[in-house]
Amino acid sequence: MARKTQISKDIILEAAFQMLVREGYASINIKALAKEIGCSTQPIAWHFGNMEGLKTELLDYCVRFLGRIFCGIKSEHVTEQLEDIAYGYITLAFDYPNLYRYFYMSDVDGRKMNELTTHLRADNYEKAIGMLQKEYEVSAEAALKHMIDLQMYVHGVASYVVT
């Protein structure tokens, strides 16, 4: 009879997430993670196959965490929504600088993380552009320019905070 694992996938992902937050993405390797959890490397290999499998699932775990940071945005007023989003980015940079670096200032397997998390913003962009057009009676191009300017400003401030 096969031995039942005592270390769940969720425990491993949470430990990897905590290492990322505390020490940065580069700190995560199978031996360090096993030491963090207090187990052998076997449960990690059993659940994820290898470190690449773990890092793929860790990305999804982090994206869900990031989504929770921004999910509290409820205002119907576009200016307040944009302020909330900007505040979320700056808060992420202050409270989770290694996580911010991971999402917005690093490459993973040659892919920009920012490209991988674009889907978090896509629907919100369309909605915000429509709201800006309506509220301020501007063209779609002007609303888009405002959104891009805001994103560049906020990203710049947050990157400055992190560095």
DSSP file with accessible surface (Angstrom, degrees, kcal/mol):
  #  RESIDUE AA STRUCTURE BP1 BP2  ACC     N-H-->O    O-->H-N    N-H-->O    O-->H-N    TCO  KAPPA ALPHA  PHI   PSI    X-CA   Y-CA   Z-CA
    1    1 A M              0   0  238      0, 0.0     2,-0.1     0, 0.0     3,-0.0   0.000 360.0 360.0 360.0 133.4    0.0    0.0    0.0
    2    2 A A        -     0   0   95      1,-0.1     2,-0.2     0, 0.0     0, 0.0  -0.420 360.0-108.0 -68.8 144.3    1.3    3.4   -0.9
    3    3 A R        -     0   0  224     -2,-0.1     2,-0.3     1,-0.1    -1,-0.1  -0.518  31.5-121.2 -74.6 136.3    2.1    5.8    1.9
    4    4 A K        -     0   0  170     -2,-0.2     2,-0.2     1,-0.1    -1,-0.1  -0.605  28.1-118.1 -79.4 133.0   -0.3    8.7    2.3
    5    5 A T        -     0   0   48     -2,-0.3    -1,-0.1     1,-0.1     3,-0.0  -0.461  19.6-165.7 -72.5 141.1    1.3   12.1    2.0
    6    6 A Q  S    S+     0   0  154     -2,-0.2     2,-0.7     1,-0.1    -1,-0.1   0.567  72.6  75.1 -97.5 -16.7    1.1   14.3    5.0
    7    7 A I  S    S-     0   0   32      4,-0.0    -1,-0.1     3,-0.0     2,-0.1  -0.889  75.1-150.3-104.2 113.9    2.2   17.5    3.2
    8    8 A S     >  -     0   0   48     -2,-0.7     4,-2.0     1,-0.1     5,-0.2  -0.356  24.8-114.2 -81.7 163.3   -0.6   18.9    1.0
    9    9 A K  H  > S+     0   0   71      1,-0.2     4,-2.8     2,-0.2     5,-0.2   0.889 117.6  55.3 -58.8 -41.7   -0.2   20.8   -2.2
   10   10 A D  H  > S+     0   0  113      1,-0.2     4,-2.6     2,-0.2    -1,-0.2   0.882 105.3  51.6 -63.0 -39.2   -1.7   23.9   -0.5
   11   11 A I  H  > S+     0   0   82      2,-0.2     4,-2.3     1,-0.2    -1,-0.2   0.928 112.0  46.9 -63.2 -42.7    0.9   23.7    2.3
   12   12 A I  H  X S+     0   0    0     -4,-2.0     4,-2.6     2,-0.2    -2,-0.2   0.937 113.3  47.7 -65.2 -46.4    3.7   23.6   -0.3
   13   13 A L  H  X S+     0   0    5     -4,-2.8     4,-2.8     1,-0.2    -2,-0.2   0.916 112.3  49.2 -62.7 -42.5    2.2   26.5   -2.3
   14   14 A E  H  X S+     0   0   69     -4,-2.6     4,-2.7     2,-0.2    -1,-0.2   0.911 111.6  49.2 -64.4 -40.7    1.7   28.7    0.8
   15   15 A A  H  X S+     0   0   14     -4,-2.3     4,-2.3     2,-0.2    -2,-0.2   0.923 112.5  47.6 -63.9 -42.7    5.2   28.0    1.9
   16   16 A A  H  X S+     0   0    0     -4,-2.6     4,-2.5     2,-0.2    -2,-0.2   0.913 111.9  50.9 -63.5 -41.4    6.6   28.9   -1.5
   17   17 A F  H  X S+     0   0    7     -4,-2.8     4,-2.7     2,-0.2    -2,-0.2   0.930 109.8  49.5 -61.1 -45.5    4.5   32.0   -1.6
   18   18 A Q  H  X S+     0   0   73     -4,-2.7     4,-2.6     1,-0.2     5,-0.2   0.886 110.7  50.3 -63.5 -38.2    5.8   33.0    1.9
   19   19 A M  H  X>S+     0   0    3     -4,-2.3     4,-3.5     2,-0.2     5,-0.9   0.920 110.7  49.7 -63.6 -43.6    9.3   32.5    0.7
   20   20 A L  H  X5S+     0   0    0     -4,-2.5     4,-1.5     3,-0.2    -2,-0.2   0.942 114.0  45.0 -59.7 -47.7    8.7   34.6   -2.4
   21   21 A V  H  <5S+     0   0   26     -4,-2.7    77,-0.5     1,-0.2    -2,-0.2   0.914 122.5  36.7 -63.1 -42.9    7.2   37.4   -0.3
   22   22 A R  H  <5S+     0   0  117     -4,-2.6    -2,-0.2    -5,-0.2    -3,-0.2   0.911 137.6  10.0 -78.8 -43.3    9.9   37.3    2.4
   23   23 A E  H  <5S-     0   0  100     -4,-3.5    -3,-0.2    -5,-0.2    -2,-0.2   0.523 104.6-105.6-120.7 -11.6   13.1   36.5    0.3
   24   24 A G    ><< -     0   0   11     -4,-1.5     3,-1.3    -5,-0.9     4,-0.3  -0.128  39.9 -71.3  99.9 162.0   12.2   36.9   -3.4
   25   25 A Y  G >  S+     0   0   46     73,-0.3     3,-1.8     1,-0.3    -1,-0.1   0.852 124.0  62.9 -60.1 -38.6   11.5   34.5   -6.3
   26   26 A A  G 3  S+     0   0   98      1,-0.3    -1,-0.3    -3,-0.1    -2,-0.1   0.732  92.3  66.7 -64.1 -19.7   15.2   33.5   -6.6
   27   27 A S  G <  S+     0   0   24     -3,-1.3     2,-0.7    -8,-0.1    -1,-0.3   0.655  78.5  98.7 -75.0 -14.0   15.1   32.0   -3.1
   28   28 A I    <   +     0   0    3     -3,-1.8     2,-0.3    -4,-0.3     3,-0.0  -0.662  42.5 138.0 -86.5 112.3   12.7   29.3   -4.1
   29   29 A N     >  -     0   0   76     -2,-0.7     4,-2.7     1,-0.1     5,-0.3  -0.931  63.6-101.8-141.8 166.3   14.4   26.0   -4.9
   30   30 A I  H  > S+     0   0   47     -2,-0.3     4,-2.3     1,-0.2     5,-0.2   0.885 118.6  45.8 -62.2 -39.8   13.3   22.5   -3.9
   31   31 A K  H  > S+     0   0  162      2,-0.2     4,-2.3     1,-0.2    -1,-0.2   0.933 115.0  46.2 -70.5 -43.9   15.8   22.1   -1.0
   32   32 A A  H  > S+     0   0   31      2,-0.2     4,-2.4     1,-0.2    -2,-0.2   0.903 113.9  49.4 -65.0 -39.1   15.1   25.5    0.5
   33   33 A L  H  X S+     0   0    0     -4,-2.7     4,-2.2     2,-0.2     5,-0.2   0.925 110.1  50.1 -66.5 -43.2   11.3   24.9    0.2
   34   34 A A  H  X>S+     0   0    5     -4,-2.3     4,-2.4    -5,-0.3     5,-2.4   0.919 111.6  49.2 -60.8 -41.6   11.6   21.4    1.8
   35   35 A K  H  <5S+     0   0  180     -4,-2.3    -2,-0.2     2,-0.2    -1,-0.2   0.914 108.7  53.5 -63.4 -41.2   13.5   23.0    4.6
   36   36 A E  H  <5S+     0   0   81     -4,-2.4    -1,-0.2     1,-0.2    -2,-0.2   0.899 115.9  39.0 -58.7 -41.8   10.9   25.7    5.0
   37   37 A I  H  <5S-     0   0   36     -4,-2.2    -1,-0.2    -5,-0.1    -2,-0.2   0.797 110.6-121.9 -80.2 -29.4    8.2   23.2    5.3
   38   38 A G  T  <5S+     0   0   67     -4,-2.4     2,-0.3     1,-0.3    -3,-0.2   0.859  74.2 100.8  86.7  40.1   10.2   20.8    7.4
   39   39 A C  S   <S-     0   0   32     -5,-2.4    -1,-0.3    -6,-0.1    -2,-0.1  -0.842  75.7 -87.8-141.3 178.1    9.9   17.8    5.1
   40   40 A S        -     0   0   68     -2,-0.3     4,-0.4    -3,-0.1    -1,-0.1  -0.287  44.7-104.7 -78.5 178.3   11.9   15.9    2.4
   41   41 A T  S  > S+     0   0   61      1,-0.2     4,-2.2     2,-0.1     3,-0.3   0.639 103.2  88.5 -79.2 -12.1   11.8   17.0   -1.2
   42   42 A Q  H  > S+     0   0  130      1,-0.2     4,-3.0     2,-0.2     5,-0.2   0.889  82.3  51.2 -59.0 -46.0    9.6   14.0   -2.0
   43   43 A P  H  > S+     0   0   15      0, 0.0     4,-2.4     0, 0.0    -1,-0.2   0.894 110.5  51.0 -61.2 -33.9    6.2   15.7   -1.3
   44   44 A I  H  > S+     0   0    0     -4,-0.4     4,-2.5    -3,-0.3     5,-0.4   0.953 113.8  43.3 -66.2 -47.4    7.1   18.6   -3.6
   45   45 A A  H  X S+     0   0   41     -4,-2.2     4,-2.2     1,-0.2    -1,-0.2   0.891 113.2  53.3 -64.5 -38.1    8.1   16.2   -6.4
   46   46 A W  H  < S+     0   0  175     -4,-3.0    -2,-0.2    -5,-0.2    -1,-0.2   0.924 116.9  36.2 -64.4 -43.9    5.1   14.1   -5.8
   47   47 A H  H  < S+     0   0   39     -4,-2.4    -2,-0.2    -5,-0.2    -1,-0.2   0.840 134.9  20.2 -78.0 -35.8    2.6   17.0   -6.1
   48   48 A F  H  < S-     0   0   17     -4,-2.5     2,-1.5    -5,-0.2     5,-0.2   0.518  86.3-133.3-117.2  -9.3    4.3   19.1   -8.8
   49   49 A G  S  < S-     0   0   54     -4,-2.2     2,-0.3    -5,-0.4    -4,-0.1  -0.287  78.9 -11.8  85.1 -52.8    6.7   16.7  -10.7
   50   50 A N  S  > S-     0   0   88     -2,-1.5     4,-1.9    -6,-0.2     3,-0.2  -0.929  86.4 -78.3-162.7-177.7    9.6   19.2  -10.5
   51   51 A M  H  > S+     0   0   32     -2,-0.3     4,-3.0     1,-0.2     5,-0.2   0.835 124.6  58.8 -66.6 -31.2   10.3   22.9   -9.7
   52   52 A E  H  > S+     0   0   89      2,-0.2     4,-2.1     1,-0.2    -1,-0.2   0.917 105.9  48.8 -64.0 -41.3    9.0   24.0  -13.0
   53   53 A G  H  > S+     0   0   19      2,-0.2     4,-2.0    -5,-0.2    -2,-0.2   0.913 113.0  48.0 -62.3 -42.2    5.6   22.5  -12.2
   54   54 A L  H  X S+     0   0    0     -4,-1.9     4,-2.8     1,-0.2    -2,-0.2   0.944 110.9  49.9 -62.8 -47.1    5.7   24.2   -8.7
   55   55 A K  H  X S+     0   0   40     -4,-3.0     4,-2.0     1,-0.2    -1,-0.2   0.857 108.3  53.8 -65.9 -31.8    6.6   27.5  -10.2
   56   56 A T  H  X S+     0   0   75     -4,-2.1     4,-1.5    -5,-0.2    -1,-0.2   0.945 113.6  41.6 -64.7 -45.7    3.8   27.3  -12.7
   57   57 A E  H  X S+     0   0   61     -4,-2.0     4,-2.2     1,-0.2    -2,-0.2   0.831 110.0  58.6 -72.2 -30.2    1.3   26.7  -10.0
   58   58 A L  H  X S+     0   0    0     -4,-2.8     4,-2.8     2,-0.2    -1,-0.2   0.901 102.0  55.3 -63.8 -37.8    2.9   29.3   -7.8
   59   59 A L  H  X S+     0   0   22     -4,-2.0     4,-2.6     1,-0.2    -2,-0.2   0.949 108.7  46.9 -58.5 -47.5    2.2   31.9  -10.5
   60   60 A D  H  X S+     0   0   80     -4,-1.5     4,-2.3     1,-0.2    -1,-0.2   0.903 111.4  52.1 -60.8 -41.1   -1.5   31.0  -10.5
   61   61 A Y  H  X S+     0   0   36     -4,-2.2     4,-1.9     1,-0.2    -1,-0.2   0.923 111.6  46.4 -60.5 -44.4   -1.5   31.2   -6.6
   62   62 A C  H  X S+     0   0    0     -4,-2.8     4,-2.8     2,-0.2    -2,-0.2   0.871 109.1  54.3 -68.2 -38.5    0.1   34.6   -6.8
   63   63 A V  H  X S+     0   0   17     -4,-2.6     4,-2.6     2,-0.2    -1,-0.2   0.917 108.5  49.7 -61.9 -41.9   -2.3   35.8   -9.5
   64   64 A R  H  X S+     0   0  129     -4,-2.3     4,-1.8     2,-0.2    -2,-0.2   0.916 110.8  50.1 -63.3 -40.1   -5.2   34.8   -7.2
   65   65 A F  H  X S+     0   0   29     -4,-1.9     4,-1.4     2,-0.2    -2,-0.2   0.938 110.7  49.1 -62.0 -45.9   -3.6   36.7   -4.3
   66   66 A L  H  X S+     0   0    1     -4,-2.8     4,-1.5     1,-0.2     3,-0.3   0.909 107.2  55.6 -61.6 -41.0   -3.2   39.8   -6.5
   67   67 A G  H  X S+     0   0   27     -4,-2.6     4,-0.9     1,-0.2    -1,-0.2   0.877 104.4  54.1 -58.8 -37.6   -6.8   39.5   -7.6
   68   68 A R  H  < S+     0   0  139     -4,-1.8     4,-0.4     1,-0.2    -1,-0.2   0.841 102.5  57.7 -67.4 -31.7   -7.9   39.6   -3.9
   69   69 A I  H  < S+     0   0   53     -4,-1.4     3,-0.4    -3,-0.3    -1,-0.2   0.904 116.7  34.0 -63.0 -38.6   -5.9   42.8   -3.4
   70   70 A F  H >< S+     0   0   35     -4,-1.5     3,-1.1     1,-0.2    -1,-0.2   0.489  95.1  87.2 -97.5  -2.5   -7.9   44.6   -6.1
   71   71 A C  T 3< S+     0   0   79     -4,-0.9    -1,-0.2     1,-0.2    -2,-0.1   0.677  73.4  73.2 -75.5 -12.5  -11.3   42.9   -5.7
   72   72 A G  T 3   +     0   0   54     -4,-0.4     2,-0.8    -3,-0.4    -1,-0.2   0.460  64.5 116.5 -80.2   2.7  -12.5   45.3   -3.1
   73   73 A I    <   +     0   0   41     -3,-1.1     8,-0.1     1,-0.2    -3,-0.0  -0.606  26.9 146.9 -77.2 110.6  -13.0   48.1   -5.7
   74   74 A K        +     0   0  156     -2,-0.8    -1,-0.2     3,-0.0     7,-0.1   0.522  20.9 122.4-122.2 -13.7  -16.7   48.7   -5.6
   75   75 A S        -     0   0   23      1,-0.1     6,-0.0     5,-0.1    -2,-0.0  -0.205  48.7-152.9 -60.2 145.1  -17.2   52.4   -6.3
   76   76 A E  S    S+     0   0  149      4,-0.0     2,-0.6     5,-0.0    -1,-0.1   0.537  74.6  92.0 -90.3  -9.9  -19.4   53.4   -9.2
   77   77 A H  S  > S-     0   0   76      1,-0.2     4,-2.1     2,-0.0     3,-0.3  -0.774  72.7-145.7 -90.1 122.3  -17.5   56.7   -9.6
   78   78 A V  H  > S+     0   0    0     -2,-0.6     4,-2.6     1,-0.2     5,-0.2   0.870  96.0  54.9 -59.7 -39.0  -14.6   56.2  -12.1
   79   79 A T  H  > S+     0   0   40      1,-0.2     4,-2.3     2,-0.2    -1,-0.2   0.925 109.7  47.2 -62.8 -41.9  -12.3   58.6  -10.3
   80   80 A E  H  > S+     0   0   98     -3,-0.3     4,-2.4     2,-0.2    -1,-0.2   0.887 111.1  52.1 -67.0 -37.7  -12.6   56.7   -7.0
   81   81 A Q  H  X S+     0   0   17     -4,-2.1     4,-2.4     2,-0.2    -2,-0.2   0.934 110.6  47.3 -62.3 -45.5  -12.1   53.4   -8.9
   82   82 A L  H  X S+     0   0   12     -4,-2.6     4,-2.7     1,-0.2    -2,-0.2   0.893 111.4  51.1 -65.1 -38.5   -8.9   54.6  -10.4
   83   83 A E  H  X S+     0   0  116     -4,-2.3     4,-2.8    -5,-0.2    -1,-0.2   0.913 110.0  50.3 -62.1 -42.1   -7.7   56.0   -7.1
   84   84 A D  H  X S+     0   0   67     -4,-2.4     4,-2.3     2,-0.2    -2,-0.2   0.903 111.3  47.9 -62.7 -42.6   -8.5   52.6   -5.5
   85   85 A I  H  X S+     0   0   43     -4,-2.4     4,-2.2     2,-0.2    -2,-0.2   0.946 113.1  47.7 -64.4 -46.8   -6.5   50.8   -8.2
   86   86 A A  H  X S+     0   0   20     -4,-2.7     4,-2.4     1,-0.2     5,-0.2   0.926 111.7  50.6 -59.9 -43.7   -3.6   53.2   -7.9
   87   87 A Y  H  X S+     0   0  164     -4,-2.8     4,-3.0     1,-0.2    -1,-0.2   0.896 107.3  55.2 -62.0 -38.2   -3.7   52.7   -4.1
   88   88 A G  H  X S+     0   0    8     -4,-2.3     4,-2.5     2,-0.2    -1,-0.2   0.921 108.8  46.7 -60.9 -44.5   -3.7   48.9   -4.6
   89   89 A Y  H  X S+     0   0   24     -4,-2.2     4,-2.3     2,-0.2    -2,-0.2   0.933 114.8  45.8 -63.6 -46.1   -0.5   49.1   -6.7
   90   90 A I  H  X S+     0   0   37     -4,-2.4     4,-2.5     2,-0.2    -2,-0.2   0.913 113.2  50.3 -65.8 -40.5    1.3   51.4   -4.2
   91   91 A T  H  X S+     0   0   32     -4,-3.0     4,-3.4    -5,-0.2     5,-0.4   0.914 108.9  52.2 -62.9 -42.9    0.2   49.2   -1.3
   92   92 A L  H  X S+     0   0    1     -4,-2.5     4,-2.6    -5,-0.2     8,-0.4   0.931 110.4  48.7 -58.0 -44.2    1.4   46.1   -3.0
   93   93 A A  H  < S+     0   0    1     -4,-2.3    -2,-0.2     1,-0.2    -1,-0.2   0.905 117.6  40.5 -64.1 -41.5    4.8   47.8   -3.5
   94   94 A F  H  < S+     0   0  132     -4,-2.5    -2,-0.2     2,-0.1    -1,-0.2   0.939 125.8  32.7 -71.2 -48.7    5.0   48.9    0.1
   95   95 A D  H  < S+     0   0  102     -4,-3.4    -3,-0.2     1,-0.2    -2,-0.2   0.771 134.1  23.7 -83.6 -29.3    3.6   45.8    1.8
   96   96 A Y     X  +     0   0   73     -4,-2.6     4,-2.7    -5,-0.4     3,-0.3  -0.474  65.8 160.7-135.6  62.6    4.9   43.1   -0.6
   97   97 A P  H  > S+     0   0   44      0, 0.0     4,-2.6     0, 0.0     5,-0.2   0.879  78.9  49.9 -59.2 -37.2    7.9   44.5   -2.5
   98   98 A N  H  > S+     0   0   33    -77,-0.5     4,-2.1     2,-0.2   -73,-0.3   0.872 111.5  49.1 -69.1 -34.0    9.2   41.1   -3.5
   99   99 A L  H  > S+     0   0    0     -3,-0.3     4,-2.5     2,-0.2     5,-0.2   0.905 110.5  50.7 -69.5 -40.1    5.8   40.1   -4.9
  100  100 A Y  H  X S+     0   0    0     -4,-2.7     4,-3.1    -8,-0.4     5,-0.5   0.939 110.7  49.3 -60.7 -46.2    5.7   43.4   -6.8
  101  101 A R  H  X S+     0   0   87     -4,-2.6     4,-2.1    -5,-0.2    -1,-0.2   0.908 110.1  52.1 -58.0 -43.1    9.1   42.7   -8.2
  102  102 A Y  H  < S+     0   0    4     -4,-2.1     4,-0.3     1,-0.2    -2,-0.2   0.927 118.1  35.8 -60.4 -45.8    7.9   39.3   -9.2
  103  103 A F  H  < S+     0   0    0     -4,-2.5    -2,-0.2     1,-0.1    -1,-0.2   0.900 134.2  17.1 -75.3 -43.2    4.9   40.5  -11.0
  104  104 A Y  H  < S+     0   0   20     -4,-3.1    -3,-0.2    -5,-0.2    -2,-0.2   0.510 126.1  40.4-116.8  -5.7    6.1   43.8  -12.6
  105  105 A M  S  < S+     0   0   74     -4,-2.1     2,-0.3    -5,-0.5    -3,-0.1   0.140 100.1  66.6-133.5  20.8    9.8   43.8  -12.6
  106  106 A S        -     0   0   33     -4,-0.3     7,-1.7    -5,-0.1     2,-0.4  -0.937  62.9-130.2-140.5 163.8   11.0   40.4  -13.6
  107  107 A D  E     -A  112   0A  90     -2,-0.3     2,-0.5     5,-0.2     5,-0.2  -0.907  16.0-161.9-108.8 140.8   11.1   37.8  -16.3
  108  108 A V  E >  S-A  111   0A   9      3,-2.6     3,-2.1    -2,-0.4    -2,-0.0  -0.986  80.1 -18.3-123.5 117.9   10.0   34.2  -15.7
  109  109 A D  T 3  S-     0   0   98     -2,-0.5    -1,-0.1     1,-0.3     3,-0.1   0.869 128.5 -54.5  54.8  37.1   11.2   31.8  -18.3
  110  110 A G  T 3  S+     0   0   68      1,-0.2     2,-0.4     0, 0.0    -1,-0.3   0.519 115.5 115.6  78.4   3.4   11.8   34.7  -20.6
  111  111 A R  E <   -A  108   0A 102     -3,-2.1    -3,-2.6     3,-0.0     2,-0.3  -0.889  69.9-119.9-108.0 136.4    8.3   36.0  -20.3
  112  112 A K  E >>  -A  107   0A 104     -2,-0.4     4,-1.3    -5,-0.2     3,-0.6  -0.572  14.9-142.9 -70.6 128.4    7.4   39.3  -18.8
  113  113 A M  H 3> S+     0   0    1     -7,-1.7     4,-1.4    -2,-0.3     5,-0.2   0.866 100.2  63.8 -60.0 -35.7    5.2   38.8  -15.7
  114  114 A N  H 34 S+     0   0   50     -8,-0.3     4,-0.3     1,-0.2     3,-0.2   0.879 101.8  50.4 -58.0 -36.1    3.3   41.9  -16.7
  115  115 A E  H X4 S+     0   0  130     -3,-0.6     3,-0.8     1,-0.2     4,-0.3   0.870 107.9  53.6 -68.3 -34.0    2.2   40.2  -19.9
  116  116 A L  H 3< S+     0   0   46     -4,-1.3     3,-0.2     1,-0.2    -1,-0.2   0.737 111.9  44.0 -73.7 -22.7    1.1   37.2  -17.9
  117  117 A T  T >< S+     0   0    0     -4,-1.4     3,-1.7    -3,-0.2     4,-0.5   0.332  79.6 105.1-104.8   8.9   -1.1   39.3  -15.6
  118  118 A T  T X>  +     0   0   64     -3,-0.8     3,-1.9    -4,-0.3     4,-1.7   0.853  69.8  67.1 -57.4 -35.6   -2.7   41.4  -18.3
  119  119 A H  H 3> S+     0   0  117     -4,-0.3     4,-0.6     1,-0.3    -1,-0.3   0.768  90.1  65.1 -60.9 -21.6   -5.9   39.5  -18.0
  120  120 A L  H <4 S+     0   0   49     -3,-1.7    -1,-0.3     1,-0.2     4,-0.2   0.799 113.8  31.1 -68.1 -26.3   -6.4   40.9  -14.5
  121  121 A R  H <> S+     0   0   33     -3,-1.9     4,-2.7    -4,-0.5    -2,-0.2   0.687  95.9  86.6-103.1 -23.2   -6.7   44.4  -16.0
  122  122 A A  H  X S+     0   0   46     -4,-1.7     4,-1.9     1,-0.2     5,-0.2   0.895  95.3  39.3 -53.0 -53.7   -8.3   43.9  -19.4
  123  123 A D  H  X S+     0   0  132     -4,-0.6     4,-2.2     1,-0.2    -1,-0.2   0.898 116.5  52.0 -64.9 -39.4  -11.9   43.9  -18.4
  124  124 A N  H  > S+     0   0   84     -4,-0.2     4,-2.8     1,-0.2    -1,-0.2   0.854 106.6  54.8 -65.4 -35.2  -11.4   46.7  -15.9
  125  125 A Y  H  X S+     0   0   45     -4,-2.7     4,-2.9     2,-0.2     5,-0.2   0.948 108.8  46.5 -61.6 -50.4   -9.6   48.8  -18.6
  126  126 A E  H  X S+     0   0  140     -4,-1.9     4,-2.2    -5,-0.2    -2,-0.2   0.921 115.4  46.5 -59.3 -44.2  -12.6   48.6  -21.0
  127  127 A K  H  X S+     0   0  110     -4,-2.2     4,-2.4     2,-0.2    -1,-0.2   0.936 113.8  47.6 -64.3 -45.6  -15.0   49.4  -18.2
  128  128 A A  H  X S+     0   0    3     -4,-2.8     4,-2.9     2,-0.2     5,-0.2   0.905 110.6  51.6 -65.4 -39.8  -12.9   52.4  -16.9
  129  129 A I  H  X S+     0   0   16     -4,-2.9     4,-2.6     1,-0.2    -1,-0.2   0.941 111.2  48.0 -62.4 -44.9  -12.4   53.8  -20.4
  130  130 A G  H  X S+     0   0   33     -4,-2.2     4,-2.2    -5,-0.2    -2,-0.2   0.910 112.9  48.2 -60.6 -42.1  -16.2   53.7  -21.0
  131  131 A M  H  X S+     0   0   34     -4,-2.4     4,-3.2     2,-0.2     5,-0.3   0.903 111.1  50.3 -67.2 -40.2  -16.8   55.3  -17.6
  132  132 A L  H  X S+     0   0    7     -4,-2.9     4,-2.5     2,-0.2     6,-0.3   0.918 110.3  50.8 -62.9 -43.9  -14.2   58.1  -18.3
  133  133 A Q  H  X>S+     0   0   70     -4,-2.6     4,-1.0    -5,-0.2     5,-0.8   0.935 116.6  40.2 -57.2 -47.9  -15.8   58.7  -21.7
  134  134 A K  H  <5S+     0   0  180     -4,-2.2    -2,-0.2    -5,-0.2    -1,-0.2   0.941 118.5  44.3 -68.8 -49.2  -19.2   59.1  -20.2
  135  135 A E  H  <5S+     0   0   73     -4,-3.2    -2,-0.2     1,-0.2    -3,-0.2   0.876 127.9  26.7 -68.1 -38.4  -18.3   61.0  -17.1
  136  136 A Y  H  <5S-     0   0  114     -4,-2.5    -1,-0.2    -5,-0.3    -2,-0.2   0.370 100.5-125.4-108.3   4.0  -16.0   63.5  -18.7
  137  137 A E  T  <5 +     0   0  177     -4,-1.0     2,-0.3    -5,-0.2    -3,-0.2   0.933  60.8 141.3  50.9  55.6  -17.4   63.5  -22.2
  138  138 A V      < -     0   0   56     -5,-0.8    -1,-0.2    -6,-0.3    -2,-0.1  -0.806  54.6 -93.7-120.6 165.9  -14.1   62.7  -23.8
  139  139 A S     >  -     0   0   57     -2,-0.3     4,-2.4     1,-0.1     5,-0.2  -0.283  34.9-110.4 -73.3 164.6  -13.2   60.4  -26.8
  140  140 A A  H  > S+     0   0   38      1,-0.2     4,-2.7     2,-0.2     5,-0.2   0.881 120.6  54.7 -61.6 -36.5  -12.2   56.8  -26.4
  141  141 A E  H  > S+     0   0  142      2,-0.2     4,-2.5     1,-0.2    -1,-0.2   0.909 108.6  46.9 -64.9 -42.4   -8.7   57.9  -27.4
  142  142 A A  H  > S+     0   0   43      2,-0.2     4,-2.3     1,-0.2    -2,-0.2   0.909 113.2  48.8 -67.0 -39.9   -8.5   60.6  -24.7
  143  143 A A  H  X S+     0   0    1     -4,-2.4     4,-2.3     2,-0.2    -2,-0.2   0.920 111.9  49.1 -65.6 -42.4   -9.8   58.2  -22.1
  144  144 A L  H  X S+     0   0   74     -4,-2.7     4,-2.7     2,-0.2     5,-0.2   0.921 109.7  51.7 -63.0 -42.5   -7.2   55.5  -23.2
  145  145 A K  H  X S+     0   0  124     -4,-2.5     4,-2.9     1,-0.2     5,-0.2   0.921 109.2  50.7 -60.0 -42.9   -4.4   58.1  -23.1
  146  146 A H  H  X S+     0   0   91     -4,-2.3     4,-2.7     1,-0.2    -1,-0.2   0.926 110.7  49.1 -60.5 -44.1   -5.5   59.0  -19.5
  147  147 A M  H  X S+     0   0   10     -4,-2.3     4,-2.6     2,-0.2    -2,-0.2   0.916 112.6  47.2 -62.9 -42.4   -5.4   55.3  -18.5
  148  148 A I  H  X S+     0   0   78     -4,-2.7     4,-2.7     2,-0.2     5,-0.2   0.931 112.8  49.1 -66.1 -44.7   -2.0   54.8  -20.0
  149  149 A D  H  X S+     0   0   78     -4,-2.9     4,-2.5    -5,-0.2    -2,-0.2   0.925 112.6  48.3 -59.4 -43.9   -0.6   57.9  -18.4
  150  150 A L  H  X S+     0   0   45     -4,-2.7     4,-2.9    -5,-0.2     5,-0.3   0.930 111.4  49.8 -62.7 -45.0   -2.1   56.9  -15.0
  151  151 A Q  H  X S+     0   0   56     -4,-2.6     4,-2.8     1,-0.2     5,-0.3   0.926 111.9  47.8 -61.3 -44.3   -0.6   53.4  -15.3
  152  152 A M  H  X S+     0   0  125     -4,-2.7     4,-2.3     2,-0.2    -1,-0.2   0.918 113.8  47.5 -63.9 -42.4    2.8   54.7  -16.2
  153  153 A Y  H  X S+     0   0  162     -4,-2.5     4,-2.5    -5,-0.2     5,-0.2   0.954 115.6  43.5 -63.4 -50.3    2.8   57.1  -13.3
  154  154 A V  H  X S+     0   0   10     -4,-2.9     4,-2.9     1,-0.2     5,-0.2   0.922 114.3  50.0 -64.9 -43.8    1.6   54.6  -10.8
  155  155 A H  H  X S+     0   0   55     -4,-2.8     4,-2.8    -5,-0.3     5,-0.2   0.919 111.3  50.6 -61.3 -40.5    4.0   51.9  -12.0
  156  156 A G  H  X S+     0   0   38     -4,-2.3     4,-2.3    -5,-0.3    -2,-0.2   0.933 112.3  45.2 -62.5 -45.6    6.8   54.4  -11.8
  157  157 A V  H  X S+     0   0   50     -4,-2.5     4,-2.5     2,-0.2    -2,-0.2   0.944 115.0  47.6 -64.4 -46.4    6.0   55.4   -8.2
  158  158 A A  H  X S+     0   0    0     -4,-2.9     4,-2.3     1,-0.2    -2,-0.2   0.915 111.9  49.9 -62.9 -41.4    5.5   51.8   -7.1
  159  159 A S  H  X S+     0   0   18     -4,-2.8     4,-2.3    -5,-0.2    -1,-0.2   0.896 110.0  51.4 -64.6 -37.3    8.8   50.7   -8.8
  160  160 A Y  H  < S+     0   0  189     -4,-2.3    -2,-0.2    -5,-0.2    -1,-0.2   0.924 108.9  50.8 -62.9 -44.1   10.5   53.6   -7.1
  161  161 A V  H  < S+     0   0   44     -4,-2.5    -2,-0.2     1,-0.2    -1,-0.2   0.925 112.0  47.5 -58.8 -44.0    9.1   52.5   -3.7
  162  162 A V  H  <        0   0    9     -4,-2.3    -1,-0.2     1,-0.2    -2,-0.2   0.881 360.0 360.0 -69.6 -36.5   10.3   48.9   -4.3
  163  163 A T     <        0   0  123     -4,-2.3    -1,-0.2    -5,-0.2    -2,-0.2   0.720 360.0 360.0 -88.5 360.0   13.8   49.9   -5.4
